[in-house]
Amino acid sequence: MQISATELKQKTHLLNHIEEEDIIVTKHSKPFAVIIEYEKYRKLQEELGEKENRRKIEALESLGAYRLGGKDFARIKSEMET
């Protein structure tokens, strides 16, 4: 669903539909915000975190670095796998 910021202020009952679909809020015909259901947001955050962690592990492996912030490489990797 796409709606202007002004319409959203006037029709707040539309927020009841966020479980059914994402709501894109526009301001002056340009995307301004996206409203999504909390569980979907949480899953996206987890996926981004996992992707970032995999990228860091790959960087460490390619550099041959085995110590980072007081934790050794094996410990960091084992935390990622659990």
mmCIF file of the C-alpha atoms, coordinates in Angstrom:
data_MODEL
# 
_entry.id   MODEL 
# 
loop_
_atom_site.group_PDB 
_atom_site.id 
_atom_site.type_symbol 
_atom_site.label_atom_id 
_atom_site.label_alt_id 
_atom_site.label_comp_id 
_atom_site.label_asym_id 
_atom_site.label_entity_id 
_atom_site.label_seq_id 
_atom_site.pdbx_PDB_ins_code 
_atom_site.Cartn_x 
_atom_site.Cartn_y 
_atom_site.Cartn_z 
_atom_site.occupancy 
_atom_site.B_iso_or_equiv 
_atom_site.pdbx_formal_charge 
_atom_site.auth_seq_id 
_atom_site.auth_comp_id 
_atom_site.auth_asym_id 
_atom_site.auth_atom_id 
_atom_site.pdbx_PDB_model_num 
ATOM 1  C CA . MET A 1 1  ? 0.000  0.000   0.000  1.00 0.00 ? 1  MET A CA 1 
ATOM 2  C CA . GLN A 1 2  ? 1.314  3.459   -0.825 1.00 0.00 ? 2  GLN A CA 1 
ATOM 3  C CA . ILE A 1 3  ? 0.006  6.483   1.043  1.00 0.00 ? 3  ILE A CA 1 
ATOM 4  C CA . SER A 1 4  ? 1.074  10.077  1.574  1.00 0.00 ? 4  SER A CA 1 
ATOM 5  C CA . ALA A 1 5  ? 2.255  11.254  4.989  1.00 0.00 ? 5  ALA A CA 1 
ATOM 6  C CA . THR A 1 6  ? -0.738 13.603  5.194  1.00 0.00 ? 6  THR A CA 1 
ATOM 7  C CA . GLU A 1 7  ? -3.207 10.806  4.421  1.00 0.00 ? 7  GLU A CA 1 
ATOM 8  C CA . LEU A 1 8  ? -1.587 8.602   7.042  1.00 0.00 ? 8  LEU A CA 1 
ATOM 9  C CA . LYS A 1 9  ? -1.988 11.302  9.679  1.00 0.00 ? 9  LYS A CA 1 
ATOM 10 C CA . GLN A 1 10 ? -5.651 11.620  8.762  1.00 0.00 ? 10 GLN A CA 1 
ATOM 11 C CA . LYS A 1 11 ? -6.318 7.886   8.467  1.00 0.00 ? 11 LYS A CA 1 
ATOM 12 C CA . THR A 1 12 ? -4.289 6.249   11.219 1.00 0.00 ? 12 THR A CA 1 
ATOM 13 C CA . HIS A 1 13 ? -6.642 3.249   11.136 1.00 0.00 ? 13 HIS A CA 1 
ATOM 14 C CA . LEU A 1 14 ? -4.690 2.128   8.044  1.00 0.00 ? 14 LEU A CA 1 
ATOM 15 C CA . LEU A 1 15 ? -1.886 1.059   10.360 1.00 0.00 ? 15 LEU A CA 1 
ATOM 16 C CA . ASN A 1 16 ? -4.082 -1.894  11.320 1.00 0.00 ? 16 ASN A CA 1 
ATOM 17 C CA . HIS A 1 17 ? -3.164 -3.428  7.952  1.00 0.00 ? 17 HIS A CA 1 
ATOM 18 C CA . ILE A 1 18 ? 0.594  -3.702  8.462  1.00 0.00 ? 18 ILE A CA 1 
ATOM 19 C CA . GLU A 1 19 ? 0.369  -7.447  9.070  1.00 0.00 ? 19 GLU A CA 1 
ATOM 20 C CA . GLU A 1 20 ? -1.285 -7.891  5.689  1.00 0.00 ? 20 GLU A CA 1 
ATOM 21 C CA . GLU A 1 21 ? 1.099  -5.731  3.650  1.00 0.00 ? 21 GLU A CA 1 
ATOM 22 C CA . ASP A 1 22 ? 3.872  -3.177  3.914  1.00 0.00 ? 22 ASP A CA 1 
ATOM 23 C CA . ILE A 1 23 ? 2.889  0.470   3.855  1.00 0.00 ? 23 ILE A CA 1 
ATOM 24 C CA . ILE A 1 24 ? 5.073  2.916   1.926  1.00 0.00 ? 24 ILE A CA 1 
ATOM 25 C CA . VAL A 1 25 ? 4.678  6.480   3.129  1.00 0.00 ? 25 VAL A CA 1 
ATOM 26 C CA . THR A 1 26 ? 5.451  9.203   0.622  1.00 0.00 ? 26 THR A CA 1 
ATOM 27 C CA . LYS A 1 27 ? 6.177  12.875  1.105  1.00 0.00 ? 27 LYS A CA 1 
ATOM 28 C CA . HIS A 1 28 ? 5.841  15.162  -1.890 1.00 0.00 ? 28 HIS A CA 1 
ATOM 29 C CA . SER A 1 29 ? 5.469  12.033  -4.100 1.00 0.00 ? 29 SER A CA 1 
ATOM 30 C CA . LYS A 1 30 ? 8.836  10.615  -2.948 1.00 0.00 ? 30 LYS A CA 1 
ATOM 31 C CA . PRO A 1 31 ? 9.322  7.590   -0.674 1.00 0.00 ? 31 PRO A CA 1 
ATOM 32 C CA . PHE A 1 32 ? 9.652  8.798   2.920  1.00 0.00 ? 32 PHE A CA 1 
ATOM 33 C CA . ALA A 1 33 ? 9.192  5.737   5.139  1.00 0.00 ? 33 ALA A CA 1 
ATOM 34 C CA . VAL A 1 34 ? 8.213  2.086   5.057  1.00 0.00 ? 34 VAL A CA 1 
ATOM 35 C CA . ILE A 1 35 ? 6.062  0.589   7.784  1.00 0.00 ? 35 ILE A CA 1 
ATOM 36 C CA . ILE A 1 36 ? 6.364  -3.160  8.218  1.00 0.00 ? 36 ILE A CA 1 
ATOM 37 C CA . GLU A 1 37 ? 5.178  -5.696  10.745 1.00 0.00 ? 37 GLU A CA 1 
ATOM 38 C CA . TYR A 1 38 ? 7.562  -6.043  13.731 1.00 0.00 ? 38 TYR A CA 1 
ATOM 39 C CA . GLU A 1 39 ? 8.319  -9.760  13.252 1.00 0.00 ? 39 GLU A CA 1 
ATOM 40 C CA . LYS A 1 40 ? 9.227  -9.158  9.613  1.00 0.00 ? 40 LYS A CA 1 
ATOM 41 C CA . TYR A 1 41 ? 11.510 -6.299  10.714 1.00 0.00 ? 41 TYR A CA 1 
ATOM 42 C CA . ARG A 1 42 ? 13.159 -8.535  13.317 1.00 0.00 ? 42 ARG A CA 1 
ATOM 43 C CA . LYS A 1 43 ? 13.808 -11.265 10.717 1.00 0.00 ? 43 LYS A CA 1 
ATOM 44 C CA . LEU A 1 44 ? 15.347 -8.723  8.343  1.00 0.00 ? 44 LEU A CA 1 
ATOM 45 C CA . GLN A 1 45 ? 17.626 -7.484  11.129 1.00 0.00 ? 45 GLN A CA 1 
ATOM 46 C CA . GLU A 1 46 ? 18.711 -11.053 11.929 1.00 0.00 ? 46 GLU A CA 1 
ATOM 47 C CA . GLU A 1 47 ? 19.465 -11.763 8.272  1.00 0.00 ? 47 GLU A CA 1 
ATOM 48 C CA . LEU A 1 48 ? 21.491 -8.574  7.949  1.00 0.00 ? 48 LEU A CA 1 
ATOM 49 C CA . GLY A 1 49 ? 23.408 -9.388  11.121 1.00 0.00 ? 49 GLY A CA 1 
ATOM 50 C CA . GLU A 1 50 ? 24.193 -12.900 9.896  1.00 0.00 ? 50 GLU A CA 1 
ATOM 51 C CA . LYS A 1 51 ? 25.344 -11.583 6.522  1.00 0.00 ? 51 LYS A CA 1 
ATOM 52 C CA . GLU A 1 52 ? 27.564 -8.996  8.208  1.00 0.00 ? 52 GLU A CA 1 
ATOM 53 C CA . ASN A 1 53 ? 29.068 -11.621 10.518 1.00 0.00 ? 53 ASN A CA 1 
ATOM 54 C CA . ARG A 1 54 ? 29.793 -13.970 7.601  1.00 0.00 ? 54 ARG A CA 1 
ATOM 55 C CA . ARG A 1 55 ? 31.486 -11.105 5.776  1.00 0.00 ? 55 ARG A CA 1 
ATOM 56 C CA . LYS A 1 56 ? 33.658 -10.344 8.819  1.00 0.00 ? 56 LYS A CA 1 
ATOM 57 C CA . ILE A 1 57 ? 34.653 -13.999 9.191  1.00 0.00 ? 57 ILE A CA 1 
ATOM 58 C CA . GLU A 1 58 ? 35.606 -14.177 5.511  1.00 0.00 ? 58 GLU A CA 1 
ATOM 59 C CA . ALA A 1 59 ? 37.683 -11.000 5.881  1.00 0.00 ? 59 ALA A CA 1 
ATOM 60 C CA . LEU A 1 60 ? 39.477 -12.409 8.916  1.00 0.00 ? 60 LEU A CA 1 
ATOM 61 C CA . GLU A 1 61 ? 40.190 -15.666 7.126  1.00 0.00 ? 61 GLU A CA 1 
ATOM 62 C CA . SER A 1 62 ? 41.539 -13.891 4.055  1.00 0.00 ? 62 SER A CA 1 
ATOM 63 C CA . LEU A 1 63 ? 43.810 -11.669 6.154  1.00 0.00 ? 63 LEU A CA 1 
ATOM 64 C CA . GLY A 1 64 ? 45.025 -14.502 8.305  1.00 0.00 ? 64 GLY A CA 1 
ATOM 65 C CA . ALA A 1 65 ? 44.176 -12.393 11.366 1.00 0.00 ? 65 ALA A CA 1 
ATOM 66 C CA . TYR A 1 66 ? 43.620 -14.523 14.453 1.00 0.00 ? 66 TYR A CA 1 
ATOM 67 C CA . ARG A 1 67 ? 43.123 -11.941 17.191 1.00 0.00 ? 67 ARG A CA 1 
ATOM 68 C CA . LEU A 1 68 ? 40.459 -9.264  17.330 1.00 0.00 ? 68 LEU A CA 1 
ATOM 69 C CA . GLY A 1 69 ? 39.449 -7.267  20.370 1.00 0.00 ? 69 GLY A CA 1 
ATOM 70 C CA . GLY A 1 70 ? 40.759 -9.823  22.824 1.00 0.00 ? 70 GLY A CA 1 
ATOM 71 C CA . LYS A 1 71 ? 38.917 -12.752 21.211 1.00 0.00 ? 71 LYS A CA 1 
ATOM 72 C CA . ASP A 1 72 ? 40.723 -15.265 19.096 1.00 0.00 ? 72 ASP A CA 1 
ATOM 73 C CA . PHE A 1 73 ? 39.482 -16.269 15.675 1.00 0.00 ? 73 PHE A CA 1 
ATOM 74 C CA . ALA A 1 74 ? 38.282 -19.731 16.715 1.00 0.00 ? 74 ALA A CA 1 
ATOM 75 C CA . ARG A 1 75 ? 36.145 -18.251 19.497 1.00 0.00 ? 75 ARG A CA 1 
ATOM 76 C CA . ILE A 1 76 ? 34.557 -15.667 17.188 1.00 0.00 ? 76 ILE A CA 1 
ATOM 77 C CA . LYS A 1 77 ? 33.818 -18.357 14.603 1.00 0.00 ? 77 LYS A CA 1 
ATOM 78 C CA . SER A 1 78 ? 32.306 -20.705 17.194 1.00 0.00 ? 78 SER A CA 1 
ATOM 79 C CA . GLU A 1 79 ? 30.008 -17.916 18.413 1.00 0.00 ? 79 GLU A CA 1 
ATOM 80 C CA . MET A 1 80 ? 28.842 -17.457 14.828 1.00 0.00 ? 80 MET A CA 1 
ATOM 81 C CA . GLU A 1 81 ? 28.037 -21.122 14.383 1.00 0.00 ? 81 GLU A CA 1 
ATOM 82 C CA . THR A 1 82 ? 25.824 -21.349 17.477 1.00 0.00 ? 82 THR A CA 1 
# 
